[in-house]
Amino acid sequence: MQYALYYYDMCPFCQRVLRALPNVNVEVEKRNVLKDQQHRKYQQKETGRTTVPCLLIKDDNGEENWMFESADIINYLKSL
Ligand SMILES: N[C@@H](CCC(=O)N[C@@H](CS)C(=O)NCC(=O)O)C(=O)O
């Protein structure tokens, strides 16, 4: 499994997730959607939304699932 967090620094909901990352048991790649427009475009293409934070969950078969809502993302990552 691979995990990527779509975020930007000034977003308080993103900060909540970012603060939780050191306490989870998986590695999460950070994708700043303001610093890299490709990330923003990809998220929008795949989800129809630009809301952050957003967690991309990619399984071993390459299938991608997207999760919104900071509380849900934190709970999910802590459950792993
Ligand atoms: N309830 C959501 C709120 C997320 C939210 O409001 N994100 C804002 C940035 S702070 C956003 O992405 N707004 C732009 C958009 O929705 O396209 C959460 O807890 O994650």
PDB file of the backbone (N, CA, C, O) and the ligand in Angstrom, with CONECT records:
HET    LIG  A 101      20
ATOM      1  N   MET A   1       0.841  -1.191   0.000  1.00  0.00           N
ATOM      2  CA  MET A   1       0.000   0.000   0.000  1.00  0.00           C
ATOM      3  C   MET A   1       0.878   1.245   0.000  1.00  0.00           C
ATOM      4  O   MET A   1       1.947   1.285   0.610  1.00  0.00           O
ATOM      5  N   GLN A   2       0.388   2.253  -0.705  1.00  0.00           N
ATOM      6  CA  GLN A   2       1.083   3.540  -0.711  1.00  0.00           C
ATOM      7  C   GLN A   2       0.085   4.626  -0.322  1.00  0.00           C
ATOM      8  O   GLN A   2      -1.100   4.557  -0.647  1.00  0.00           O
ATOM      9  N   TYR A   3       0.598   5.618   0.377  1.00  0.00           N
ATOM     10  CA  TYR A   3      -0.276   6.687   0.860  1.00  0.00           C
ATOM     11  C   TYR A   3       0.318   8.037   0.494  1.00  0.00           C
ATOM     12  O   TYR A   3       1.524   8.253   0.612  1.00  0.00           O
ATOM     13  N   ALA A   4      -0.554   8.950   0.043  1.00  0.00           N
ATOM     14  CA  ALA A   4      -0.098  10.306  -0.255  1.00  0.00           C
ATOM     15  C   ALA A   4      -1.132  11.302   0.266  1.00  0.00           C
ATOM     16  O   ALA A   4      -2.332  11.165   0.027  1.00  0.00           O
ATOM     17  N   LEU A   5      -0.636  12.298   0.976  1.00  0.00           N
ATOM     18  CA  LEU A   5      -1.526  13.325   1.517  1.00  0.00           C
ATOM     19  C   LEU A   5      -1.439  14.581   0.655  1.00  0.00           C
ATOM     20  O   LEU A   5      -0.376  15.180   0.493  1.00  0.00           O
ATOM     21  N   TYR A   6      -2.590  14.958   0.109  1.00  0.00           N
ATOM     22  CA  TYR A   6      -2.696  16.205  -0.647  1.00  0.00           C
ATOM     23  C   TYR A   6      -3.049  17.297   0.353  1.00  0.00           C
ATOM     24  O   TYR A   6      -4.011  17.175   1.111  1.00  0.00           O
ATOM     25  N   TYR A   7      -2.255  18.371   0.345  1.00  0.00           N
ATOM     26  CA  TYR A   7      -2.408  19.372   1.402  1.00  0.00           C
ATOM     27  C   TYR A   7      -1.820  20.703   0.962  1.00  0.00           C
ATOM     28  O   TYR A   7      -1.162  20.788  -0.075  1.00  0.00           O
ATOM     29  N   TYR A   8      -2.061  21.748   1.760  1.00  0.00           N
ATOM     30  CA  TYR A   8      -1.222  22.942   1.683  1.00  0.00           C
ATOM     31  C   TYR A   8      -1.057  23.525   3.082  1.00  0.00           C
ATOM     32  O   TYR A   8      -1.867  23.281   3.976  1.00  0.00           O
ATOM     33  N   ASP A   9       0.002  24.293   3.247  1.00  0.00           N
ATOM     34  CA  ASP A   9       0.427  24.692   4.593  1.00  0.00           C
ATOM     35  C   ASP A   9      -0.594  25.532   5.356  1.00  0.00           C
ATOM     36  O   ASP A   9      -0.760  25.350   6.563  1.00  0.00           O
ATOM     37  N   MET A  10      -1.284  26.453   4.668  1.00  0.00           N
ATOM     38  CA  MET A  10      -2.163  27.392   5.369  1.00  0.00           C
ATOM     39  C   MET A  10      -3.508  26.779   5.755  1.00  0.00           C
ATOM     40  O   MET A  10      -4.334  27.448   6.376  1.00  0.00           O
ATOM     41  N   CYS A  11      -3.730  25.557   5.405  1.00  0.00           N
ATOM     42  CA  CYS A  11      -5.008  24.900   5.694  1.00  0.00           C
ATOM     43  C   CYS A  11      -4.957  24.270   7.092  1.00  0.00           C
ATOM     44  O   CYS A  11      -4.160  23.362   7.329  1.00  0.00           O
ATOM     45  N   PRO A  12      -5.805  24.745   8.025  1.00  0.00           N
ATOM     46  CA  PRO A  12      -5.758  24.220   9.400  1.00  0.00           C
ATOM     47  C   PRO A  12      -6.141  22.740   9.490  1.00  0.00           C
ATOM     48  O   PRO A  12      -5.643  22.019  10.356  1.00  0.00           O
ATOM     49  N   PHE A  13      -7.013  22.297   8.607  1.00  0.00           N
ATOM     50  CA  PHE A  13      -7.397  20.875   8.626  1.00  0.00           C
ATOM     51  C   PHE A  13      -6.217  20.002   8.178  1.00  0.00           C
ATOM     52  O   PHE A  13      -6.011  18.893   8.670  1.00  0.00           O
ATOM     53  N   CYS A  14      -5.453  20.551   7.223  1.00  0.00           N
ATOM     54  CA  CYS A  14      -4.243  19.842   6.781  1.00  0.00           C
ATOM     55  C   CYS A  14      -3.231  19.780   7.919  1.00  0.00           C
ATOM     56  O   CYS A  14      -2.585  18.753   8.131  1.00  0.00           O
ATOM     57  N   GLN A  15      -3.097  20.884   8.650  1.00  0.00           N
ATOM     58  CA  GLN A  15      -2.134  20.908   9.758  1.00  0.00           C
ATOM     59  C   GLN A  15      -2.489  19.850  10.801  1.00  0.00           C
ATOM     60  O   GLN A  15      -1.611  19.229  11.401  1.00  0.00           O
ATOM     61  N   ARG A  16      -3.767  19.662  10.999  1.00  0.00           N
ATOM     62  CA  ARG A  16      -4.206  18.639  11.960  1.00  0.00           C
ATOM     63  C   ARG A  16      -3.719  17.260  11.514  1.00  0.00           C
ATOM     64  O   ARG A  16      -3.235  16.469  12.324  1.00  0.00           O
ATOM     65  N   VAL A  17      -3.853  16.988  10.235  1.00  0.00           N
ATOM     66  CA  VAL A  17      -3.401  15.689   9.722  1.00  0.00           C
ATOM     67  C   VAL A  17      -1.875  15.608   9.767  1.00  0.00           C
ATOM     68  O   VAL A  17      -1.312  14.589  10.168  1.00  0.00           O
ATOM     69  N   LEU A  18      -1.220  16.680   9.357  1.00  0.00           N
ATOM     70  CA  LEU A  18       0.254  16.676   9.335  1.00  0.00           C
ATOM     71  C   LEU A  18       0.813  16.423  10.732  1.00  0.00           C
ATOM     72  O   LEU A  18       1.812  15.720  10.891  1.00  0.00           O
ATOM     73  N   ARG A  19       0.161  17.001  11.746  1.00  0.00           N
ATOM     74  CA  ARG A  19       0.632  16.807  13.130  1.00  0.00           C
ATOM     75  C   ARG A  19       0.488  15.361  13.583  1.00  0.00           C
ATOM     76  O   ARG A  19       1.225  14.900  14.455  1.00  0.00           O
ATOM     77  N   ALA A  20      -0.468  14.645  12.987  1.00  0.00           N
ATOM     78  CA  ALA A  20      -0.698  13.246  13.376  1.00  0.00           C
ATOM     79  C   ALA A  20       0.276  12.283  12.696  1.00  0.00           C
ATOM     80  O   ALA A  20       0.487  11.166  13.168  1.00  0.00           O
ATOM     81  N   LEU A  21       0.865  12.722  11.587  1.00  0.00           N
ATOM     82  CA  LEU A  21       1.688  11.790  10.795  1.00  0.00           C
ATOM     83  C   LEU A  21       2.833  11.126  11.560  1.00  0.00           C
ATOM     84  O   LEU A  21       3.085   9.937  11.361  1.00  0.00           O
ATOM     85  N   PRO A  22       3.545  11.870  12.441  1.00  0.00           N
ATOM     86  CA  PRO A  22       4.640  11.194  13.159  1.00  0.00           C
ATOM     87  C   PRO A  22       4.171  10.055  14.054  1.00  0.00           C
ATOM     88  O   PRO A  22       4.972   9.220  14.473  1.00  0.00           O
ATOM     89  N   ASN A  23       2.876  10.021  14.347  1.00  0.00           N
ATOM     90  CA  ASN A  23       2.351   8.998  15.268  1.00  0.00           C
ATOM     91  C   ASN A  23       1.650   7.842  14.558  1.00  0.00           C
ATOM     92  O   ASN A  23       0.984   7.034  15.204  1.00  0.00           O
ATOM     93  N   VAL A  24       1.793   7.758  13.251  1.00  0.00           N
ATOM     94  CA  VAL A  24       1.174   6.632  12.550  1.00  0.00           C
ATOM     95  C   VAL A  24       2.264   5.666  12.079  1.00  0.00           C
ATOM     96  O   VAL A  24       3.444   6.011  12.005  1.00  0.00           O
ATOM     97  N   ASN A  25       1.825   4.444  11.764  1.00  0.00           N
ATOM     98  CA  ASN A  25       2.788   3.373  11.478  1.00  0.00           C
ATOM     99  C   ASN A  25       3.098   3.173  10.005  1.00  0.00           C
ATOM    100  O   ASN A  25       3.770   2.211   9.632  1.00  0.00           O
ATOM    101  N   VAL A  26       2.611   4.080   9.166  1.00  0.00           N
ATOM    102  CA  VAL A  26       2.886   3.959   7.733  1.00  0.00           C
ATOM    103  C   VAL A  26       3.562   5.241   7.251  1.00  0.00           C
ATOM    104  O   VAL A  26       3.484   6.294   7.884  1.00  0.00           O
ATOM    105  N   GLU A  27       4.227   5.107   6.104  1.00  0.00           N
ATOM    106  CA  GLU A  27       4.855   6.272   5.504  1.00  0.00           C
ATOM    107  C   GLU A  27       3.832   6.958   4.607  1.00  0.00           C
ATOM    108  O   GLU A  27       3.142   6.306   3.823  1.00  0.00           O
ATOM    109  N   VAL A  28       3.744   8.258   4.729  1.00  0.00           N
ATOM    110  CA  VAL A  28       2.784   9.021   3.921  1.00  0.00           C
ATOM    111  C   VAL A  28       3.549  10.091   3.142  1.00  0.00           C
ATOM    112  O   VAL A  28       4.183  10.973   3.721  1.00  0.00           O
ATOM    113  N   GLU A  29       3.474   9.990   1.830  1.00  0.00           N
ATOM    114  CA  GLU A  29       4.121  11.008   0.989  1.00  0.00           C
ATOM    115  C   GLU A  29       3.295  12.294   1.070  1.00  0.00           C
ATOM    116  O   GLU A  29       2.065  12.248   1.023  1.00  0.00           O
ATOM    117  N   LYS A  30       3.961  13.426   1.190  1.00  0.00           N
ATOM    118  CA  LYS A  30       3.249  14.701   1.273  1.00  0.00           C
ATOM    119  C   LYS A  30       3.260  15.381  -0.094  1.00  0.00           C
ATOM    120  O   LYS A  30       4.320  15.589  -0.684  1.00  0.00           O
ATOM    121  N   ARG A  31       2.072  15.725  -0.591  1.00  0.00           N
ATOM    122  CA  ARG A  31       1.954  16.370  -1.903  1.00  0.00           C
ATOM    123  C   ARG A  31       1.294  17.735  -1.753  1.00  0.00           C
ATOM    124  O   ARG A  31       0.076  17.845  -1.618  1.00  0.00           O
ATOM    125  N   ASN A  32       2.127  18.769  -1.778  1.00  0.00           N
ATOM    126  CA  ASN A  32       1.638  20.141  -1.614  1.00  0.00           C
ATOM    127  C   ASN A  32       0.992  20.610  -2.923  1.00  0.00           C
ATOM    128  O   ASN A  32       1.666  20.771  -3.941  1.00  0.00           O
ATOM    129  N   VAL A  33      -0.310  20.822  -2.874  1.00  0.00           N
ATOM    130  CA  VAL A  33      -1.047  21.128  -4.109  1.00  0.00           C
ATOM    131  C   VAL A  33      -0.840  22.559  -4.595  1.00  0.00           C
ATOM    132  O   VAL A  33      -1.151  22.878  -5.742  1.00  0.00           O
ATOM    133  N   LEU A  34      -0.314  23.425  -3.722  1.00  0.00           N
ATOM    134  CA  LEU A  34      -0.039  24.797  -4.166  1.00  0.00           C
ATOM    135  C   LEU A  34       1.364  24.912  -4.748  1.00  0.00           C
ATOM    136  O   LEU A  34       1.608  25.722  -5.642  1.00  0.00           O
ATOM    137  N   LYS A  35       2.272  24.108  -4.244  1.00  0.00           N
ATOM    138  CA  LYS A  35       3.643  24.155  -4.767  1.00  0.00           C
ATOM    139  C   LYS A  35       3.788  23.358  -6.050  1.00  0.00           C
ATOM    140  O   LYS A  35       4.679  23.631  -6.854  1.00  0.00           O
ATOM    141  N   ASP A  36       2.920  22.373  -6.249  1.00  0.00           N
ATOM    142  CA  ASP A  36       3.008  21.549  -7.455  1.00  0.00           C
ATOM    143  C   ASP A  36       1.623  21.419  -8.079  1.00  0.00           C
ATOM    144  O   ASP A  36       0.786  20.643  -7.617  1.00  0.00           O
ATOM    145  N   GLN A  37       1.402  22.180  -9.120  1.00  0.00           N
ATOM    146  CA  GLN A  37       0.093  22.209  -9.772  1.00  0.00           C
ATOM    147  C   GLN A  37      -0.304  20.846 -10.346  1.00  0.00           C
ATOM    148  O   GLN A  37      -1.489  20.554 -10.508  1.00  0.00           O
ATOM    149  N   GLN A  38       0.692  20.023 -10.649  1.00  0.00           N
ATOM    150  CA  GLN A  38       0.389  18.688 -11.179  1.00  0.00           C
ATOM    151  C   GLN A  38      -0.389  17.877 -10.156  1.00  0.00           C
ATOM    152  O   GLN A  38      -1.298  17.126 -10.511  1.00  0.00           O
ATOM    153  N   HIS A  39      -0.030  18.029  -8.885  1.00  0.00           N
ATOM    154  CA  HIS A  39      -0.749  17.315  -7.828  1.00  0.00           C
ATOM    155  C   HIS A  39      -2.198  17.789  -7.765  1.00  0.00           C
ATOM    156  O   HIS A  39      -3.125  16.985  -7.668  1.00  0.00           O
ATOM    157  N   ARG A  40      -2.376  19.108  -7.821  1.00  0.00           N
ATOM    158  CA  ARG A  40      -3.732  19.671  -7.755  1.00  0.00           C
ATOM    159  C   ARG A  40      -4.574  19.181  -8.944  1.00  0.00           C
ATOM    160  O   ARG A  40      -5.730  18.789  -8.786  1.00  0.00           O
ATOM    161  N   LYS A  41      -3.971  19.215 -10.122  1.00  0.00           N
ATOM    162  CA  LYS A  41      -4.694  18.795 -11.327  1.00  0.00           C
ATOM    163  C   LYS A  41      -5.074  17.316 -11.251  1.00  0.00           C
ATOM    164  O   LYS A  41      -6.174  16.924 -11.638  1.00  0.00           O
ATOM    165  N   TYR A  42      -4.154  16.512 -10.749  1.00  0.00           N
ATOM    166  CA  TYR A  42      -4.414  15.081 -10.672  1.00  0.00           C
ATOM    167  C   TYR A  42      -5.552  14.795  -9.691  1.00  0.00           C
ATOM    168  O   TYR A  42      -6.457  14.015  -9.987  1.00  0.00           O
ATOM    169  N   GLN A  43      -5.497  15.433  -8.525  1.00  0.00           N
ATOM    170  CA  GLN A  43      -6.571  15.241  -7.546  1.00  0.00           C
ATOM    171  C   GLN A  43      -7.915  15.659  -8.143  1.00  0.00           C
ATOM    172  O   GLN A  43      -8.914  14.957  -7.988  1.00  0.00           O
ATOM    173  N   GLN A  44      -7.935  16.796  -8.820  1.00  0.00           N
ATOM    174  CA  GLN A  44      -9.187  17.292  -9.394  1.00  0.00           C
ATOM    175  C   GLN A  44      -9.714  16.357 -10.482  1.00  0.00           C
ATOM    176  O   GLN A  44     -10.914  16.101 -10.582  1.00  0.00           O
ATOM    177  N   LYS A  45      -8.781  15.856 -11.292  1.00  0.00           N
ATOM    178  CA  LYS A  45      -9.183  14.940 -12.371  1.00  0.00           C
ATOM    179  C   LYS A  45      -9.797  13.658 -11.804  1.00  0.00           C
ATOM    180  O   LYS A  45     -10.797  13.154 -12.315  1.00  0.00           O
ATOM    181  N   GLU A  46      -9.190  13.150 -10.753  1.00  0.00           N
ATOM    182  CA  GLU A  46      -9.616  11.853 -10.214  1.00  0.00           C
ATOM    183  C   GLU A  46     -10.818  11.942  -9.284  1.00  0.00           C
ATOM    184  O   GLU A  46     -11.610  11.004  -9.198  1.00  0.00           O
ATOM    185  N   THR A  47     -10.956  13.084  -8.579  1.00  0.00           N
ATOM    186  CA  THR A  47     -12.029  13.171  -7.568  1.00  0.00           C
ATOM    187  C   THR A  47     -13.091  14.201  -7.921  1.00  0.00           C
ATOM    188  O   THR A  47     -14.186  14.189  -7.357  1.00  0.00           O
ATOM    189  N   GLY A  48     -12.772  15.092  -8.851  1.00  0.00           N
ATOM    190  CA  GLY A  48     -13.706  16.177  -9.159  1.00  0.00           C
ATOM    191  C   GLY A  48     -13.679  17.277  -8.119  1.00  0.00           C
ATOM    192  O   GLY A  48     -14.497  18.195  -8.166  1.00  0.00           O
ATOM    193  N   ARG A  49     -12.742  17.197  -7.172  1.00  0.00           N
ATOM    194  CA  ARG A  49     -12.671  18.182  -6.080  1.00  0.00           C
ATOM    195  C   ARG A  49     -11.243  18.652  -5.880  1.00  0.00           C
ATOM    196  O   ARG A  49     -10.289  17.982  -6.275  1.00  0.00           O
ATOM    197  N   THR A  50     -11.112  19.843  -5.244  1.00  0.00           N
ATOM    198  CA  THR A  50      -9.769  20.328  -4.902  1.00  0.00           C
ATOM    199  C   THR A  50      -9.619  20.462  -3.384  1.00  0.00           C
ATOM    200  O   THR A  50      -8.638  21.018  -2.891  1.00  0.00           O
ATOM    201  N   THR A  51     -10.601  19.948  -2.661  1.00  0.00           N
ATOM    202  CA  THR A  51     -10.572  20.070  -1.200  1.00  0.00           C
ATOM    203  C   THR A  51      -9.385  19.311  -0.604  1.00  0.00           C
ATOM    204  O   THR A  51      -9.085  18.181  -0.990  1.00  0.00           O
ATOM    205  N   VAL A  52      -8.725  19.968   0.345  1.00  0.00           N
ATOM    206  CA  VAL A  52      -7.667  19.325   1.103  1.00  0.00           C
ATOM    207  C   VAL A  52      -8.019  19.428   2.590  1.00  0.00           C
ATOM    208  O   VAL A  52      -8.766  20.337   2.951  1.00  0.00           O
ATOM    209  N   PRO A  53      -7.537  18.572   3.456  1.00  0.00           N
ATOM    210  CA  PRO A  53      -6.670  17.450   3.126  1.00  0.00           C
ATOM    211  C   PRO A  53      -7.428  16.330   2.407  1.00  0.00           C
ATOM    212  O   PRO A  53      -8.640  16.166   2.548  1.00  0.00           O
ATOM    213  N   CYS A  54      -6.660  15.578   1.639  1.00  0.00           N
ATOM    214  CA  CYS A  54      -7.208  14.447   0.914  1.00  0.00           C
ATOM    215  C   CYS A  54      -6.126  13.369   0.885  1.00  0.00           C
ATOM    216  O   CYS A  54      -4.972  13.627   0.542  1.00  0.00           O
ATOM    217  N   LEU A  55      -6.526  12.175   1.250  1.00  0.00           N
ATOM    218  CA  LEU A  55      -5.556  11.080   1.287  1.00  0.00           C
ATOM    219  C   LEU A  55      -5.769  10.152   0.102  1.00  0.00           C
ATOM    220  O   LEU A  55      -6.872   9.661  -0.135  1.00  0.00           O
ATOM    221  N   LEU A  56      -4.702   9.926  -0.630  1.00  0.00           N
ATOM    222  CA  LEU A  56      -4.725   8.953  -1.726  1.00  0.00           C
ATOM    223  C   LEU A  56      -4.192   7.622  -1.195  1.00  0.00           C
ATOM    224  O   LEU A  56      -3.092   7.541  -0.648  1.00  0.00           O
ATOM    225  N   ILE A  57      -5.001   6.596  -1.375  1.00  0.00           N
ATOM    226  CA  ILE A  57      -4.629   5.256  -0.909  1.00  0.00           C
ATOM    227  C   ILE A  57      -4.496   4.369  -2.141  1.00  0.00           C
ATOM    228  O   ILE A  57      -5.470   4.123  -2.853  1.00  0.00           O
ATOM    229  N   LYS A  58      -3.295   3.900  -2.379  1.00  0.00           N
ATOM    230  CA  LYS A  58      -3.053   3.086  -3.576  1.00  0.00           C
ATOM    231  C   LYS A  58      -2.687   1.676  -3.145  1.00  0.00           C
ATOM    232  O   LYS A  58      -1.724   1.463  -2.408  1.00  0.00           O
ATOM    233  N   ASP A  59      -3.482   0.708  -3.622  1.00  0.00           N
ATOM    234  CA  ASP A  59      -3.198  -0.660  -3.189  1.00  0.00           C
ATOM    235  C   ASP A  59      -2.162  -1.323  -4.104  1.00  0.00           C
ATOM    236  O   ASP A  59      -1.693  -0.726  -5.073  1.00  0.00           O
ATOM    237  N   ASP A  60      -1.821  -2.559  -3.774  1.00  0.00           N
ATOM    238  CA  ASP A  60      -0.732  -3.232  -4.489  1.00  0.00           C
ATOM    239  C   ASP A  60      -1.060  -3.515  -5.950  1.00  0.00           C
ATOM    240  O   ASP A  60      -0.162  -3.776  -6.750  1.00  0.00           O
ATOM    241  N   ASN A  61      -2.353  -3.462  -6.301  1.00  0.00           N
ATOM    242  CA  ASN A  61      -2.749  -3.645  -7.703  1.00  0.00           C
ATOM    243  C   ASN A  61      -2.809  -2.323  -8.461  1.00  0.00           C
ATOM    244  O   ASN A  61      -3.156  -2.286  -9.641  1.00  0.00           O
ATOM    245  N   GLY A  62      -2.467  -1.241  -7.768  1.00  0.00           N
ATOM    246  CA  GLY A  62      -2.476   0.074  -8.416  1.00  0.00           C
ATOM    247  C   GLY A  62      -3.828   0.761  -8.341  1.00  0.00           C
ATOM    248  O   GLY A  62      -4.004   1.860  -8.868  1.00  0.00           O
ATOM    249  N   GLU A  63      -4.784   0.113  -7.684  1.00  0.00           N
ATOM    250  CA  GLU A  63      -6.104   0.753  -7.560  1.00  0.00           C
ATOM    251  C   GLU A  63      -6.034   1.897  -6.553  1.00  0.00           C
ATOM    252  O   GLU A  63      -5.438   1.774  -5.482  1.00  0.00           O
ATOM    253  N   GLU A  64      -6.662   3.015  -6.927  1.00  0.00           N
ATOM    254  CA  GLU A  64      -6.581   4.203  -6.077  1.00  0.00           C
ATOM    255  C   GLU A  64      -7.923   4.513  -5.432  1.00  0.00           C
ATOM    256  O   GLU A  64      -8.968   4.476  -6.082  1.00  0.00           O
ATOM    257  N   ASN A  65      -7.872   4.817  -4.146  1.00  0.00           N
ATOM    258  CA  ASN A  65      -9.044   5.300  -3.430  1.00  0.00           C
ATOM    259  C   ASN A  65      -8.683   6.616  -2.756  1.00  0.00           C
ATOM    260  O   ASN A  65      -7.545   6.829  -2.337  1.00  0.00           O
ATOM    261  N   TRP A  66      -9.677   7.490  -2.663  1.00  0.00           N
ATOM    262  CA  TRP A  66      -9.439   8.829  -2.128  1.00  0.00           C
ATOM    263  C   TRP A  66     -10.298   9.046  -0.895  1.00  0.00           C
ATOM    264  O   TRP A  66     -11.473   8.680  -0.863  1.00  0.00           O
ATOM    265  N   MET A  67      -9.688   9.652   0.127  1.00  0.00           N
ATOM    266  CA  MET A  67     -10.424   9.912   1.360  1.00  0.00           C
ATOM    267  C   MET A  67     -10.337  11.397   1.703  1.00  0.00           C
ATOM    268  O   MET A  67      -9.254  11.981   1.725  1.00  0.00           O
ATOM    269  N   PHE A  68     -11.511  12.005   1.974  1.00  0.00           N
ATOM    270  CA  PHE A  68     -11.573  13.384   2.438  1.00  0.00           C
ATOM    271  C   PHE A  68     -11.907  13.393   3.934  1.00  0.00           C
ATOM    272  O   PHE A  68     -12.188  12.350   4.525  1.00  0.00           O
ATOM    273  N   GLU A  69     -11.871  14.561   4.521  1.00  0.00           N
ATOM    274  CA  GLU A  69     -12.207  14.815   5.927  1.00  0.00           C
ATOM    275  C   GLU A  69     -11.023  14.481   6.848  1.00  0.00           C
ATOM    276  O   GLU A  69     -10.625  13.326   6.996  1.00  0.00           O
ATOM    277  N   SER A  70     -10.484  15.532   7.453  1.00  0.00           N
ATOM    278  CA  SER A  70      -9.294  15.382   8.290  1.00  0.00           C
ATOM    279  C   SER A  70      -9.485  14.338   9.396  1.00  0.00           C
ATOM    280  O   SER A  70      -8.595  13.523   9.640  1.00  0.00           O
ATOM    281  N   ALA A  71     -10.633  14.363  10.059  1.00  0.00           N
ATOM    282  CA  ALA A  71     -10.844  13.423  11.171  1.00  0.00           C
ATOM    283  C   ALA A  71     -10.859  11.978  10.654  1.00  0.00           C
ATOM    284  O   ALA A  71     -10.296  11.079  11.279  1.00  0.00           O
ATOM    285  N   ASP A  72     -11.504  11.774   9.517  1.00  0.00           N
ATOM    286  CA  ASP A  72     -11.548  10.417   8.946  1.00  0.00           C
ATOM    287  C   ASP A  72     -10.148   9.962   8.532  1.00  0.00           C
ATOM    288  O   ASP A  72      -9.777   8.806   8.732  1.00  0.00           O
ATOM    289  N   ILE A  73      -9.378  10.882   7.954  1.00  0.00           N
ATOM    290  CA  ILE A  73      -8.015  10.536   7.512  1.00  0.00           C
ATOM    291  C   ILE A  73      -7.147  10.164   8.719  1.00  0.00           C
ATOM    292  O   ILE A  73      -6.417   9.174   8.689  1.00  0.00           O
ATOM    293  N   ILE A  74      -7.238  10.969   9.774  1.00  0.00           N
ATOM    294  CA  ILE A  74      -6.433  10.681  10.976  1.00  0.00           C
ATOM    295  C   ILE A  74      -6.837   9.336  11.579  1.00  0.00           C
ATOM    296  O   ILE A  74      -5.979   8.518  11.912  1.00  0.00           O
ATOM    297  N   ASN A  75      -8.127   9.114  11.716  1.00  0.00           N
ATOM    298  CA  ASN A  75      -8.587   7.844  12.305  1.00  0.00           C
ATOM    299  C   ASN A  75      -8.155   6.655  11.459  1.00  0.00           C
ATOM    300  O   ASN A  75      -7.749   5.617  11.981  1.00  0.00           O
ATOM    301  N   TYR A  76      -8.249   6.824  10.149  1.00  0.00           N
ATOM    302  CA  TYR A  76      -7.853   5.731   9.251  1.00  0.00           C
ATOM    303  C   TYR A  76      -6.355   5.435   9.407  1.00  0.00           C
ATOM    304  O   TYR A  76      -5.959   4.283   9.583  1.00  0.00           O
ATOM    305  N   LEU A  77      -5.535   6.478   9.341  1.00  0.00           N
ATOM    306  CA  LEU A  77      -4.075   6.256   9.411  1.00  0.00           C
ATOM    307  C   LEU A  77      -3.676   5.665  10.764  1.00  0.00           C
ATOM    308  O   LEU A  77      -2.779   4.825  10.837  1.00  0.00           O
ATOM    309  N   LYS A  78      -4.338   6.099  11.826  1.00  0.00           N
ATOM    310  CA  LYS A  78      -4.002   5.561  13.146  1.00  0.00           C
ATOM    311  C   LYS A  78      -4.427   4.111  13.295  1.00  0.00           C
ATOM    312  O   LYS A  78      -3.898   3.386  14.138  1.00  0.00           O
ATOM    313  N   SER A  79      -5.382   3.685  12.476  1.00  0.00           N
ATOM    314  CA  SER A  79      -5.872   2.304  12.579  1.00  0.00           C
ATOM    315  C   SER A  79      -4.959   1.312  11.866  1.00  0.00           C
ATOM    316  O   SER A  79      -5.115   0.100  12.018  1.00  0.00           O
ATOM    317  N   LEU A  80      -4.007   1.825  11.091  1.00  0.00           N
ATOM    318  CA  LEU A  80      -3.160   0.937  10.274  1.00  0.00           C
ATOM    319  C   LEU A  80      -2.033   0.333  11.081  1.00  0.00           C
ATOM    320  O   LEU A  80      -1.233  -0.435  10.546  1.00  0.00           O
TER     321      LEU A  80
HETATM  322  N1  LIG A 101     -14.255  19.256   6.958  1.00  0.00           N
HETATM  323  C1  LIG A 101     -13.080  19.261   6.121  1.00  0.00           C
HETATM  324  C2  LIG A 101     -12.746  20.692   5.755  1.00  0.00           C
HETATM  325  C3  LIG A 101     -11.707  20.783   4.630  1.00  0.00           C
HETATM  326  C4  LIG A 101     -11.629  22.205   4.067  1.00  0.00           C
HETATM  327  O1  LIG A 101     -12.512  23.054   4.298  1.00  0.00           O
HETATM  328  N2  LIG A 101     -10.538  22.456   3.326  1.00  0.00           N
HETATM  329  C5  LIG A 101     -10.383  23.735   2.672  1.00  0.00           C
HETATM  330  C6  LIG A 101      -8.986  24.315   2.974  1.00  0.00           C
HETATM  331  S1  LIG A 101      -8.785  24.736   4.692  1.00  0.00           S
HETATM  332  C7  LIG A 101     -10.435  23.571   1.175  1.00  0.00           C
HETATM  333  O2  LIG A 101      -9.788  22.702   0.611  1.00  0.00           O
HETATM  334  N3  LIG A 101     -11.234  24.416   0.495  1.00  0.00           N
HETATM  335  C8  LIG A 101     -11.229  24.490  -0.965  1.00  0.00           C
HETATM  336  C9  LIG A 101     -12.083  23.447  -1.638  1.00  0.00           C
HETATM  337  O3  LIG A 101     -12.893  22.763  -0.971  1.00  0.00           O
HETATM  338  O4  LIG A 101     -11.946  23.291  -2.843  1.00  0.00           O
HETATM  339  C10 LIG A 101     -11.932  18.546   6.849  1.00  0.00           C
HETATM  340  O5  LIG A 101     -11.974  18.454   8.094  1.00  0.00           O
HETATM  341  O6  LIG A 101     -11.000  18.045   6.190  1.00  0.00           O
CONECT  322  323
CONECT  323  322  324  339
CONECT  324  323  325
CONECT  325  324  326
CONECT  326  325  327  328
CONECT  327  326
CONECT  328  326  329
CONECT  329  328  330  332
CONECT  330  329  331
CONECT  331  330
CONECT  332  329  333  334
CONECT  333  332
CONECT  334  332  335
CONECT  335  334  336
CONECT  336  335  337  338
CONECT  337  336
CONECT  338  336
CONECT  339  323  340  341
CONECT  340  339
CONECT  341  339
END
